[in-house]
Amino acid sequence: MASNFLTGRDYLRKKKIREKKKLISVALGFPDLAFAVGAVPVFPIRMETFEVSKYLMPLQSATSVLGWDLTSKFLEFARQFDVLKIVDKILEDVITSINSKYNEMYDIGVSNGVPSELCYGINALYGMHKSKGKNLDANLTFAMRCGSWNTFSESLKTTVPSQIIIDVPSKNSDNEDIALKEMINNVKNGISELEKITGNFVSDNSLQKQFRIGNQVKRFYKTILYEISDSNFYPCNPATFAEILALLTITFQDYNSNSQRYLENLSHLVKEMRERIRKGVGMDVSHMPRLLFAPMYQGWEPEIHEIIYKLGGRIIYADWDVLGFLEEIPISHKSDPIEEYARFLLNASKKGIGCDDENMTNSYLKTAENMNIDGLIFNQVYGCPSTSKIYDKLKEKLKAEYNIPAIVIKFKKIGENIEQVRTTLMPFMERLIDTRNS
């Protein structure tokens, strides 16, 4: 999965030049329509050239000679002997490489006039499109109730002229039927635009096929979040486990442009984690409190999970579950796939991105309860008032209803104020561990 992400540039070039596929920019975990129309969804940072870890280079070479199927079979064979003990170093290098490129994209966004009040994530996304937007055939955006996100979408028109904007209307108890009808119409219009760009036709079968793959991906993802992360024994150390969750958060946005391969990667990952736990290969973490870190999709300091690990805790990244993006889309012979997808989008819009403060707060509370966490680290992202202003109420409710402590840290750019963050977290972790052991 890590290699698929870092070597995406070559894969995407092949799809575009040799196979004449259309590249559709996506973000936030909505690649389904692009897949269904026979296009290639791409989270645009993957068109960049990354520094590939020396540990991944042999895998990359093997792939170019053997192809992914044979390479995957070789890796599965090698895992039986547990010879891949360099996984910690590989993931550390991968996350470092990705976030170094994120900062580069952020700087491009800032230097090209993105309003300074917008968050890190939007600046970085703008930089990605400014850097490689000429290679994209279109940008697919779902316009949520977030002014900053919609401002960003409008700004892309000069970089990627072909914009497909699917508006997500506000859903409330007074006009849910009207909102659903509007959402269905918006999805149909978006599909029509994708069909014009690709020359392909979207059928109920192609939609349901993609939803079926997506549902399986979400099940494996939730298995890692709810079964593996809640275990008292991890298949690796907690910092490495957090890096796996970080990689999942990033790659989920476009399924590494190949949904079937992504599903297979996740299946192998879950299988290997369970097998290592069964064999006792890994680390006892029963004494270590679990902390939900959120939100991270707008930008976050990756050093956090290493700091928390050294302080005796373990970090969980679960943004897509908090925001409702891991909910499955119902599939049956009687259901209309467009209507089900429209309902999925409306439900997601009610849980996090751009929704009202009360619903957003409740989404975090529900996740905290369902995941049985011991504490919350709230990532207050500079330039995002829609999430930042819920912290006080969220902290109060977490303590009153679940006796879960919370702390806020501020984030503007990767690599800034790490020591200040460490100093802030140290007494919080000491109190948390003392409470847990008392």
N, C-alpha and C positions, 0 to 999 in steps of 0.2 A: 504494500500500500504506500509506504514511504517512497519507494523507488518510482512507483507510478506517478506520484505527485511531482517529485523533483525532475523527472525526465519527461514531463508533460509536453514540453516544447517540441520535441522530436515527434511524439505521437500525434500531436495536433497538426503539425506541418504535413505529416503523411496523410492525415484525414482530409485536409483542405486541398493539398496540391495533387496528390495521387488519386484519391477517391472522390474528389470534388464535393466533399461534404461541406455544409454550411456551419460556421462556428457562431454560436449564440451565447453571448455573455449572460451569466446568471449569478445571483448571490442569494444568501440567506436560506438556501436549501429548497429551491423550487426548480429543479431541472426536468420535471416530469413531462411537460408539454414539448420541450425541445427533443427529448428522447422519442416521444410518441410520433413526432413528425419526421423522424429520420435525420434530424440534425445532431450536432455535437455540442452539448452544453459545456461551457468552460468558465470557471472562476478565473478571471483574466490574469491573475498573478502567475498562473501556471504556464503562461506563454513566455515567461522570463527564463533566463539562464541562471541556474542555481549552482552553487558550489556543492558537488556531490561528495559525500563522505568517502574516504578511502576504503571503508568497509563495504560500501555499497557498489563500488566500482566493479568488483568481480561479478556481482549479481547483474549489473547493467550489461557487462560484456557477455555473460551467459545468456541473457535474454536476447541480445542481438543475434546470437548464433543459434540458440535452441528454440527461441520463441517463448512466450509466457507459459504455455501449457506444460512444456517439458521442464522449464525452470521451476515451476510450482511443484511438480512431482518430485524433482530433486530435493527441494527444500523440505517437503513433507517427509522424504526418506531421511534426510539429515537430522531432522528434529527428533527422530526416534532415539538418536544417540546423544541428544542434548549437546551438540557441538557448537550451537549458536549462542555462546555465552557472552557475546559482545553486543547483545541487544541494547543494553544500557547506553553504551557509547554511541551506537548507531542512532538511537532516538534523540539523544542529546545533540548530536551533530545535525540531525534533520531539523529539529525545532530551532536550533541556533541559525541555521541557514535560512529557514523560512522567515524568521522574524527579522533577520538582517535585511532581507529583501522587502519585508513589510515597511521597515523604516525608510528604505530607499524610495519606495512608492509614496510614502507619506511626504517625504521631502519634495518629490516631484509635484504632488498636489499643492503643497504650500507655496512652492515657487511659481506655480501657474495660476495663482490668484484665487484659490479656494478660500471662501470667507473664513477668517481666523476663528470665528465662534463655533464652527462645525467640529464634530468629534474626530478622533484619530481614524476611526474606521472609514468615515466618508472621505477624509483627505487621502487615505491610502487607496481606496477604491477609485477615486478620481485619478490618482497617479497611475494606477494600473491601466486605466483606459487611455490616458494621455500617452503612456509609453507604448502600448501595443494595440490601441484601438483600431488602427488601420487594417489589422488582420481579421477583425470581426465583421461578420455579415449583418449582425443586428444585436441590440441589447434588449433583453426581456426583463421588464421591471414590474413588480407587483406593488402598486402605490397604496401603502398602508396609511393609517392616520398619523403620520410622522412628518411634520413640516420639513425638517432637515433632510430626511430621506428623499422627499419629493422634490426639494430644491436641487439636490444632487442629481436626480434623474433628469430634470430639465436641463441642467448644465452639460449633460453628456451629448446633447444634440449636435454640438459643434464638433465633437470627437468621433461619435458613431452616429451618422445621420439617420440610420434606420432604427427607430425606437418603437418598441412594442410595449405599451404601458397598459397593464390590466389593473384598473382601479378596483380597490376593495372597499365597498361601502360600509359605513358604520352599521353595526348590528345591535339592535336593542329590542326589548320586549314588545314595543309598540308596533314595530313594522318589520318583523323578522321575515315574513313572507315576501314583502316588497324588496327587502334587501337581498334575499335569495334569488328572486327573479332578475334583479339587476346584476347580481354577481354571475349568474348563468349567462346572461347576455354578454357581459364583459369578457368572460372566458371564451365564448364562441367567437367574439370579434378578434381576440388575441390569437386563437387557433387559425382563423382565416388569414391573418397577416403572416403567420408562420408558414402556412401553406403557400402563399404567394412567393415568399422568399425562397423556399426550398423546392417548390414544384411538386411536393408530395401531398398526399391526402391523409388526414387523420381520421381513423375509423374508431368505432367503439372497441373493437378488438385490440387495436394498437394502444389505446389508452388503458384498457384493462390489463394488458400484458405488462405495461410499465408500472401500473399501480401494484400489480402482484409482486413484481420485483421489489418495488419500493417498500411494500408492507413487510416483506421478508427482511430487508435491510433494517427496518425500524425494530423488528423483533430482536434481531441479533444485537443491535445497538442498546436496546432496553435491557437485554440479558446482561450486558457488560455493566450498565449503570446500576441495575437493581440486584442482580444475583452476585456477580463477581465483586463489585465494589463494596457490597455489604458483608462480604465474607470476612472471617477472622484470619484467613490465610490468603495472601496474594501470590500470584504466579511470578512476581518480580517485586522489586522494592517500590514503595509508594510514589516516589518521584518519577520513576519510569512509568508506572501505571498512569499517573497524571499526564505524562507526555503522550501516552497512547490516547487518552481522552482528548487531549488538545489536538492531536492529529486527526482524530475522528471529527471533531468540531469543524476543522478547516476543510477536510476532504468531503464532508457530507454535503457541502454546498453545490457540488457538481458531480458527485460520485466518481471523481477522477475521470470524468468524461466517458466512462464505460460502465454502465450500471450492472451488467452481468458479471464482469470481472470484479467489480467492487463488492458485490454480494458474495462471490466466492471467497474473496479475501477476508471478509467479515466472518464468514462461516468457519474458515480455517483458524482465524484468530480466537473465536469463542471455543472451538474444539481444543485448541492447544492450551488455552488458559485453564479449561476444566481438567485437562489431562495432567498438567503440571501441578494443579492443586491436589488432584487425586494421588499423585505420586509423592506429594510433600516437597516439590521443587519450588522454592520461592521464599517467602518470608512471613513469619507470624506477626500479624499487625493487630492482634486483639486488644493490646494495651494502648493503641494509638487512636485518638479522637478523629472522627471524619468531619471535614469542613467543606461545605458547599461554597464554591467561589463563583460569583455571578454579579453582573453579566461579563462575559469575556469577548463576545462576538464583535463588539465595537472597538476592541483593542484592549490588551492586558499585558502586564509584566510577567513574562514566562519564568522569571527567577523565583516567583512566589512559591511554586510547588516545591522547589529545592529548599527554600528557606523554611517552609513549614515542616518538611521532612526532617531537616536537621534539628528543628525545635520539638520534634516528637509527634507530629501530626500527619495527616494524609488529606490531600486535596481532591475534590470531585468537581469536574467541569460538566455541567449538564444543561447548557443553554437551550439546546433545541428541544429538550423535554419540557423545560420551564415554559417555553413559548408555544408549545402545542404542536411543533412540527413533526414530532414522532408519533402522532396519532395516525392510525391506519385509515385508509380510504376503503369503504365497503365495496365489495365486488360480488355481483350475482347476475344471473341471466335476466332478472327482472329490473335491476337498477340501471339508471341512466348515469354513465360514468362522468359526464360533464356536470350533472347536478351534484353528484357525490363530491367531485373535486371542488365545486363552488362552495358546498357546505363546509368542506375541510378548510378552505381559505377563510371563510367567515369565522369559523370557530377559532382558528389560529389568531385572527385579528382581534379577538376578544380577550386574549390571554396575555399579550405582552407588547408587541411593537406598535406603538402609537395608541394603545387603548387607554382608558381612564385610569387614574391612580389606584382606585379601589380594586379593580379587576387585576391590575398588574401586581399589586401587593398580595392579593389572594393567590395568584399563580405561584409566587415565591413561597408563600405559607404552605400551600398544598404540596409542592415539591419537597420542602423541608420535612413535612410530616411523612410523606410517602417514602422518602429515602432514609428516614430515621437518622438524620445528621445530628452532630453534637454542637455545631457552631456554623455561623455564616460569616464569610468575608465579602462585604459588599464593595464592588469595584465602581467607584464614583468617577465616571469618565468625563473629563473636561469637554464642554461643548454639548452635553446631552442632558438638558433639564428634564426631559420626560421621564427618565429613569432615576436621575440623581435625587429628585425631590421626594421620592417615596421612602427613602432610607429611614427617617425618624419614625414614621408610622410602622414600617416593617419591623424595625428593631423592637419597638414597644410591644407589638403583637406577638412576635416570636417569643419574647420573654414571658409575657402574660399568659399566652395560650399553651406554649410548649416547653417553657423554661429553657429555651435555646438562646445562648448569648450571640451577639453580633458585633462586628467592628467594621468601620468604613476605612478604605484607603483610597487615595486620589491618584488618578492616572492621566497623563497627557501624552507621553511618548515612551516607547520601549527603551529601557536603559537609564531613564532619569530617576533620580531620588531613590535608588535601591536601598541604600543604607538607612535612609529615613523610614522607608517602609519596614525594613527589618527591625528597627528600633521600636516602631509602633506595634508590630506583631508580637514581639518577645513577651511583654507582660500579659498580653491577652492569652497567649498560649500557656504561660505559666499558671494563670488562674484556671484555665480550662482543664489542664491536666491535674491540678490540685483538686478541683471539684470532682473530676472523674474518679480519682483515687481515694477520695474521702468517703 
